[in-house]
Amino acid sequence: MGFSARDVVPFTQARANLSELAEQAKAGAEKIITKNGESYVALIDADRLDYYHRLERERIHLLLLEDARRGLDDIAAGRTQVADAAIAGLQKCRAKARG
């Protein structure tokens, strides 16, 4: 979703017109409130914010599933190590890097 100039509101104007801006947000508009000429906060409908959060959780779940799939592929291909040996190797590398 793109933003137009009317979607960007200075903080002082937002404070004076909060009720009107809230009604616009409830109707579907998203407002960027600026402070000192820079983006500060966004004003959006609470249901839309909830929707965005659900999308983010779904995205995280998909990433976790992809990581699990890659892990299973590694196991099937024999690309495994004993955990204790792998941790010892990492600790050795870190110790070398520190100097």
DSSP file (Angstrom, degrees, kcal/mol; ACC not computed):
  #  RESIDUE AA STRUCTURE BP1 BP2  ACC     N-H-->O    O-->H-N    N-H-->O    O-->H-N    TCO  KAPPA ALPHA  PHI   PSI    X-CA   Y-CA   Z-CA
    1    1 A M              0   0    0      0, 0.0     2,-0.1     0, 0.0     0, 0.0   0.000 360.0 360.0 360.0 128.1    0.0    0.0    0.0
    2    2 A G        -     0   0    0      1,-0.0     2,-0.4     0, 0.0     0, 0.0  -0.463 360.0-131.7 -88.4 163.5    1.4    3.4   -1.0
    3    3 A F        -     0   0    0     -2,-0.1     2,-0.2    28,-0.0    28,-0.1  -0.902  12.8-153.9-115.3 144.6    1.1    6.6    0.9
    4    4 A S    >   -     0   0    0     -2,-0.4     3,-1.8     1,-0.0     4,-0.4  -0.632  38.2 -96.9-106.9 172.5    0.1   10.0   -0.4
    5    5 A A  G >  S+     0   0    0      1,-0.3     3,-1.2    -2,-0.2    -1,-0.0   0.825 123.2  59.1 -58.9 -32.3    1.0   13.4    1.0
    6    6 A R  G 3  S+     0   0    0      1,-0.3    -1,-0.3     3,-0.0    -3,-0.0   0.635  96.9  62.2 -75.4 -10.7   -2.3   13.6    2.9
    7    7 A D  G <  S+     0   0    0     -3,-1.8    25,-3.3    24,-0.1     2,-0.6   0.557  89.6  78.8 -87.0  -8.8   -1.3   10.4    4.8
    8    8 A V  E <   +a   32   0A   0     -3,-1.2    25,-0.2    -4,-0.4    23,-0.0  -0.899  64.6 179.9-104.1 120.1    1.7   12.1    6.3
    9    9 A V  E     -a   33   0A   0     23,-3.2    25,-2.5    -2,-0.6    -3,-0.0  -0.973  27.5-122.3-127.8 127.7    0.7   14.2    9.3
   10   10 A P  E  >  -a   34   0A   0      0, 0.0     4,-2.5     0, 0.0     3,-0.3  -0.366  30.3-115.7 -63.6 148.3    2.9   16.4   11.5
   11   11 A F  H  > S+     0   0    0     23,-2.3     4,-2.5     1,-0.2     5,-0.2   0.877 114.4  52.7 -53.6 -44.7    2.7   15.5   15.2
   12   12 A T  H  > S+     0   0    0      1,-0.2     4,-1.6     2,-0.2    -1,-0.2   0.895 111.5  46.2 -63.1 -39.0    1.2   18.9   16.2
   13   13 A Q  H  > S+     0   0    0     -3,-0.3     4,-1.8     2,-0.2    -1,-0.2   0.889 111.0  53.0 -68.8 -39.0   -1.5   18.6   13.5
   14   14 A A  H  < S+     0   0    0     -4,-2.5    -2,-0.2     1,-0.2     7,-0.2   0.901 107.4  51.7 -62.9 -40.9   -2.2   15.0   14.6
   15   15 A R  H >< S+     0   0    0     -4,-2.5     3,-0.7     1,-0.2    -1,-0.2   0.904 112.8  45.2 -61.9 -41.4   -2.7   16.1   18.2
   16   16 A A  H 3< S+     0   0    0     -4,-1.6    -1,-0.2     1,-0.2    -2,-0.2   0.774 125.2  31.9 -73.6 -26.4   -5.1   18.8   17.2
   17   17 A N  T 3X S+     0   0    0     -4,-1.8     4,-2.6     1,-0.1     5,-0.2  -0.039  75.6 128.8-121.9  30.5   -7.1   16.4   14.8
   18   18 A L  H <> S+     0   0    0     -3,-0.7     4,-2.7     1,-0.2     5,-0.2   0.884  73.6  52.2 -58.5 -42.3   -6.7   13.1   16.6
   19   19 A S  H  > S+     0   0    0      1,-0.2     4,-1.9     2,-0.2    -1,-0.2   0.926 112.7  44.8 -61.1 -45.3  -10.4   12.3   16.5
   20   20 A E  H  > S+     0   0    0      2,-0.2     4,-2.0     1,-0.2    -2,-0.2   0.911 114.2  49.3 -65.1 -43.2  -10.7   13.0   12.8
   21   21 A L  H  X S+     0   0    0     -4,-2.6     4,-2.5     1,-0.2    -2,-0.2   0.878 108.8  53.5 -64.4 -37.6   -7.5   11.0   12.0
   22   22 A A  H  X S+     0   0    0     -4,-2.7     4,-2.5    -5,-0.2    -1,-0.2   0.900 108.1  50.0 -64.3 -40.3   -8.8    8.1   14.1
   23   23 A E  H  X S+     0   0    0     -4,-1.9     4,-1.5     2,-0.2    -1,-0.2   0.892 110.8  49.5 -64.4 -39.2  -12.0    8.0   12.1
   24   24 A Q  H  <>S+     0   0    0     -4,-2.0     5,-2.5     2,-0.2     4,-0.2   0.904 111.5  48.9 -65.7 -40.4  -10.0    8.0    8.9
   25   25 A A  H ><5S+     0   0    0     -4,-2.5     3,-1.6     1,-0.2    20,-0.6   0.911 108.9  52.5 -65.0 -41.7   -7.9    5.1   10.2
   26   26 A K  H 3<5S+     0   0    0     -4,-2.5    -1,-0.2     1,-0.3    -2,-0.2   0.822 106.2  55.3 -62.7 -30.1  -11.0    3.2   11.2
   27   27 A A  T 3<5S-     0   0    0     -4,-1.5    -1,-0.3    -5,-0.2    -2,-0.2   0.465 133.9 -87.9 -82.5  -2.1  -12.2    3.7    7.7
   28   28 A G  T < 5S+     0   0    0     -3,-1.6    -3,-0.2     1,-0.4     2,-0.1   0.297  84.9 129.3 117.7 -10.4   -9.1    2.1    6.3
   29   29 A A      < -     0   0    0     -5,-2.5     2,-0.5    -6,-0.1    -1,-0.4  -0.486  44.8-147.8 -75.7 148.1   -6.6    5.0    5.9
   30   30 A E        -     0   0    0     -2,-0.1     2,-0.4    14,-0.1    14,-0.2  -0.977  13.9-159.3-115.2 130.4   -3.1    4.6    7.4
   31   31 A K  E     - B   0  43A   0     12,-2.4    12,-2.8    -2,-0.5     2,-0.6  -0.887  10.5-151.0-113.5 138.5   -1.4    7.7    8.7
   32   32 A I  E     -aB   8  42A   0    -25,-3.3   -23,-3.2    -2,-0.4     2,-0.5  -0.942  15.7-154.4-104.3 120.5    2.2    8.4    9.3
   33   33 A I  E     -aB   9  41A   0      8,-3.1     7,-2.3    -2,-0.6     8,-1.7  -0.845  11.5-156.1 -99.4 128.9    2.7   10.9   12.0
   34   34 A T  E     -aB  10  39A   0    -25,-2.5   -23,-2.3    -2,-0.5     2,-0.4  -0.707  11.0-163.8-105.4 154.1    6.0   12.8   11.8
   35   35 A K  E >  S- B   0  38A   0      3,-2.7     3,-1.4    -2,-0.3    -2,-0.0  -0.984  81.3  -6.0-136.5 125.2    8.0   14.5   14.5
   36   36 A N  T 3  S-     0   0    0     -2,-0.4     3,-0.1     1,-0.3    -1,-0.1   0.847 131.6 -57.1  57.2  35.6   10.6   17.0   13.6
   37   37 A G  T 3  S+     0   0    0      1,-0.2     2,-0.3     0, 0.0    -1,-0.3   0.481 117.8 101.5  80.6   3.4   10.1   16.1    9.9
   38   38 A E  E <  S-B   35   0A   0     -3,-1.4    -3,-2.7     1,-0.0    -1,-0.2  -0.897  84.3 -87.9-122.2 151.4   10.8   12.4   10.4
   39   39 A S  E     +B   34   0A   0     -2,-0.3    -5,-0.2    -5,-0.2     3,-0.1  -0.259  50.4 162.7 -53.0 136.7    8.5    9.4   10.6
   40   40 A Y  E     -     0   0A   0     -7,-2.3     2,-0.3     1,-0.5    -6,-0.2   0.680  55.4 -15.2-125.3 -56.9    7.6    8.8   14.2
   41   41 A V  E     -B   33   0A   0     -8,-1.7    -8,-3.1     2,-0.0    -1,-0.5  -0.938  56.4-125.8-146.1 167.4    4.5    6.6   14.6
   42   42 A A  E     -B   32   0A   0     -2,-0.3     2,-0.6   -10,-0.2   -10,-0.2  -0.921  10.2-149.3-118.0 147.7    1.7    5.1   12.4
   43   43 A L  E     +B   31   0A   0    -12,-2.8   -12,-2.4    -2,-0.4     2,-0.3  -0.962  33.4 152.3-116.3 114.2   -2.0    5.3   13.1
   44   44 A I        -     0   0    0     -2,-0.6   -18,-0.1   -14,-0.2   -14,-0.1  -0.912  51.1 -81.0-137.4 163.5   -3.9    2.3   11.7
   45   45 A D     >  -     0   0    0    -20,-0.6     4,-2.1    -2,-0.3     3,-0.2  -0.389  37.6-128.1 -63.0 140.1   -7.1    0.5   12.5
   46   46 A A  H  > S+     0   0    0      1,-0.2     4,-2.3     2,-0.2     5,-0.2   0.856 109.0  54.4 -62.0 -36.6   -6.7   -2.0   15.4
   47   47 A D  H  > S+     0   0    0      2,-0.2     4,-2.1     1,-0.2    -1,-0.2   0.889 108.3  49.3 -64.6 -38.0   -8.2   -4.8   13.3
   48   48 A R  H  > S+     0   0    0      2,-0.2     4,-2.6     1,-0.2    -2,-0.2   0.894 109.1  52.0 -68.0 -39.1   -5.6   -4.2   10.6
   49   49 A L  H  X S+     0   0    0     -4,-2.1     4,-2.2     2,-0.2    -2,-0.2   0.921 109.4  49.9 -61.5 -43.2   -2.8   -4.2   13.1
   50   50 A D  H  X S+     0   0    0     -4,-2.3     4,-2.3     1,-0.2    -2,-0.2   0.908 109.8  51.5 -60.5 -42.0   -4.1   -7.5   14.4
   51   51 A Y  H  X S+     0   0    0     -4,-2.1     4,-2.4     2,-0.2    -2,-0.2   0.915 108.5  50.9 -60.6 -44.8   -4.1   -8.8   10.8
   52   52 A Y  H  X S+     0   0    0     -4,-2.6     4,-2.1     1,-0.2    -1,-0.2   0.899 109.9  50.3 -60.8 -40.8   -0.5   -7.7   10.3
   53   53 A H  H  X S+     0   0    0     -4,-2.2     4,-2.3     2,-0.2    -1,-0.2   0.899 109.3  50.7 -65.8 -40.4    0.5   -9.5   13.5
   54   54 A R  H  X S+     0   0    0     -4,-2.3     4,-2.5     2,-0.2    -2,-0.2   0.912 109.4  51.5 -62.8 -41.8   -1.2  -12.7   12.4
   55   55 A L  H  X S+     0   0    0     -4,-2.4     4,-2.4     1,-0.2    -2,-0.2   0.914 109.5  49.9 -59.9 -42.6    0.6  -12.4    9.0
   56   56 A E  H  X S+     0   0    0     -4,-2.1     4,-2.3     2,-0.2    -2,-0.2   0.914 110.3  49.4 -64.7 -42.5    4.0  -12.0   10.8
   57   57 A R  H  X S+     0   0    0     -4,-2.3     4,-2.3     1,-0.2    -1,-0.2   0.915 111.3  49.9 -62.5 -41.8    3.3  -15.1   13.0
   58   58 A E  H  X S+     0   0    0     -4,-2.5     4,-2.4     1,-0.2    -2,-0.2   0.904 109.5  51.5 -62.0 -41.0    2.4  -17.1    9.9
   59   59 A R  H  X S+     0   0    0     -4,-2.4     4,-2.2     2,-0.2    -2,-0.2   0.912 109.1  50.2 -62.0 -42.8    5.5  -16.0    8.2
   60   60 A I  H  X S+     0   0    0     -4,-2.3     4,-2.4     1,-0.2    -1,-0.2   0.910 109.9  50.7 -62.3 -42.4    7.6  -17.1   11.2
   61   61 A H  H  X S+     0   0    0     -4,-2.3     4,-2.5     1,-0.2    -2,-0.2   0.910 109.3  50.6 -62.6 -41.5    5.9  -20.5   11.2
   62   62 A L  H  X S+     0   0    0     -4,-2.4     4,-2.2     1,-0.2    -1,-0.2   0.897 110.1  50.2 -63.3 -39.3    6.6  -20.9    7.5
   63   63 A L  H  X S+     0   0    0     -4,-2.2     4,-2.4     2,-0.2    -1,-0.2   0.902 110.3  50.1 -65.0 -40.1   10.3  -20.1    8.1
   64   64 A L  H  X S+     0   0    0     -4,-2.4     4,-2.4     2,-0.2    -2,-0.2   0.906 110.0  50.4 -64.7 -40.8   10.5  -22.6   10.9
   65   65 A L  H  X S+     0   0    0     -4,-2.5     4,-2.5     2,-0.2    -1,-0.2   0.900 109.9  50.5 -62.7 -40.1    8.9  -25.3    8.7
   66   66 A E  H  X S+     0   0    0     -4,-2.2     4,-2.5     2,-0.2    -2,-0.2   0.907 109.8  50.3 -64.7 -41.3   11.5  -24.5    6.0
   67   67 A D  H  X S+     0   0    0     -4,-2.4     4,-2.3     2,-0.2    -2,-0.2   0.912 111.2  49.2 -61.3 -42.1   14.3  -24.8    8.5
   68   68 A A  H  X S+     0   0    0     -4,-2.4     4,-2.6     2,-0.2    -2,-0.2   0.910 110.0  51.3 -64.1 -41.7   12.9  -28.1    9.7
   69   69 A R  H  X S+     0   0    0     -4,-2.5     4,-2.4     1,-0.2    -2,-0.2   0.927 110.6  48.1 -61.4 -44.8   12.7  -29.3    6.1
   70   70 A R  H  X S+     0   0    0     -4,-2.5     4,-2.3     1,-0.2    -1,-0.2   0.896 111.0  51.9 -63.2 -38.6   16.3  -28.4    5.4
   71   71 A G  H  X S+     0   0    0     -4,-2.3     4,-2.3     2,-0.2    -2,-0.2   0.917 109.6  48.4 -63.0 -43.3   17.3  -30.1    8.6
   72   72 A L  H  X S+     0   0    0     -4,-2.6     4,-2.6     1,-0.2    -1,-0.2   0.884 109.9  52.7 -64.2 -37.9   15.5  -33.3    7.5
   73   73 A D  H  X S+     0   0    0     -4,-2.4     4,-1.9     2,-0.2    -2,-0.2   0.905 108.4  51.0 -61.8 -41.3   17.2  -33.1    4.1
   74   74 A D  H  <>S+     0   0    0     -4,-2.3     5,-2.7     2,-0.2     4,-0.4   0.911 110.8  48.4 -62.2 -42.4   20.6  -32.8    5.8
   75   75 A I  H ><5S+     0   0    0     -4,-2.3     3,-1.3     1,-0.2    -2,-0.2   0.941 111.1  49.7 -62.9 -46.6   19.8  -35.9    7.9
   76   76 A A  H 3<5S+     0   0    0     -4,-2.6    -1,-0.2     1,-0.3    -2,-0.2   0.840 112.4  48.4 -61.6 -33.0   18.7  -37.8    4.9
   77   77 A A  T 3<5S-     0   0    0     -4,-1.9    -1,-0.3    -5,-0.2    -2,-0.2   0.456 116.7-113.4 -87.5  -1.1   21.9  -36.8    3.0
   78   78 A G  T < 5 +     0   0    0     -3,-1.3     2,-1.8    -4,-0.4    -3,-0.2   0.654  68.7 143.2  80.9  13.8   24.1  -37.8    6.0
   79   79 A R      < +     0   0    0     -5,-2.7     2,-0.3    -6,-0.2    -1,-0.2  -0.531  35.8 121.1 -87.7  72.6   25.2  -34.3    6.7
   80   80 A T        -     0   0    0     -2,-1.8     2,-0.3    -5,-0.1    -5,-0.0  -0.873  41.2-165.5-131.6 162.7   25.3  -34.7   10.5
   81   81 A Q        -     0   0    0     -2,-0.3     2,-0.3     0, 0.0    -2,-0.0  -0.966  37.7 -95.4-141.3 156.6   27.7  -34.4   13.3
   82   82 A V     >  -     0   0    0     -2,-0.3     4,-2.4     1,-0.1     3,-0.3  -0.612  38.6-129.7 -69.9 131.8   27.7  -35.6   16.9
   83   83 A A  H  > S+     0   0    0     -2,-0.3     4,-2.6     1,-0.2     5,-0.2   0.885 104.2  51.6 -55.9 -45.7   26.5  -32.6   18.9
   84   84 A D  H  > S+     0   0    0      1,-0.2     4,-2.2     2,-0.2    -1,-0.2   0.896 111.8  47.1 -61.1 -40.3   29.3  -32.6   21.5
   85   85 A A  H  > S+     0   0    0     -3,-0.3     4,-2.2     2,-0.2    -1,-0.2   0.895 111.9  50.3 -68.5 -39.6   31.9  -32.7   18.7
   86   86 A A  H  X S+     0   0    0     -4,-2.4     4,-2.1     2,-0.2    -2,-0.2   0.916 111.8  47.4 -64.8 -42.8   30.3  -29.9   16.8
   87   87 A I  H  X S+     0   0    0     -4,-2.6     4,-2.6     2,-0.2    -2,-0.2   0.912 111.0  51.4 -65.5 -42.4   30.1  -27.7   20.0
   88   88 A A  H  X S+     0   0    0     -4,-2.2     4,-2.1    -5,-0.2    -1,-0.2   0.901 109.5  51.0 -60.9 -40.4   33.7  -28.4   20.8
   89   89 A G  H  X S+     0   0    0     -4,-2.2     4,-2.2     2,-0.2    -1,-0.2   0.903 110.3  48.8 -63.9 -41.5   34.7  -27.4   17.2
   90   90 A L  H  X S+     0   0    0     -4,-2.1     4,-2.5     2,-0.2    -2,-0.2   0.913 110.8  50.4 -63.8 -42.7   32.7  -24.1   17.5
   91   91 A Q  H  X S+     0   0    0     -4,-2.6     4,-2.3     1,-0.2    -2,-0.2   0.889 109.4  51.4 -63.2 -38.5   34.4  -23.3   20.9
   92   92 A K  H  X S+     0   0    0     -4,-2.1     4,-2.1     2,-0.2    -1,-0.2   0.919 110.1  49.1 -63.9 -44.0   37.8  -24.0   19.4
   93   93 A C  H  X S+     0   0    0     -4,-2.2     4,-2.2     1,-0.2    -2,-0.2   0.910 111.7  49.1 -62.1 -42.8   37.1  -21.6   16.5
   94   94 A R  H  X S+     0   0    0     -4,-2.5     4,-1.9     1,-0.2    -1,-0.2   0.903 109.2  52.1 -63.5 -41.1   35.9  -18.9   18.8
   95   95 A A  H  X S+     0   0    0     -4,-2.3     4,-1.0     1,-0.2    -1,-0.2   0.906 110.6  48.2 -62.8 -41.0   38.9  -19.3   21.0
   96   96 A K  H  < S+     0   0    0     -4,-2.1     3,-0.4     1,-0.2    -1,-0.2   0.902 109.3  53.4 -64.0 -41.1   41.2  -18.9   18.0
   97   97 A A  H  < S+     0   0    0     -4,-2.2    -1,-0.2     1,-0.2    -2,-0.2   0.842 104.5  55.4 -65.0 -33.6   39.3  -15.8   16.8
   98   98 A R  H  <        0   0    0     -4,-1.9    -1,-0.2    -5,-0.1    -2,-0.2   0.751 360.0 360.0 -73.5 -23.5   39.7  -14.1   20.2
   99   99 A G     <        0   0    0     -4,-1.0    -3,-0.2    -3,-0.4    -2,-0.1   0.495 360.0 360.0 109.6 360.0   43.4  -14.6   19.9
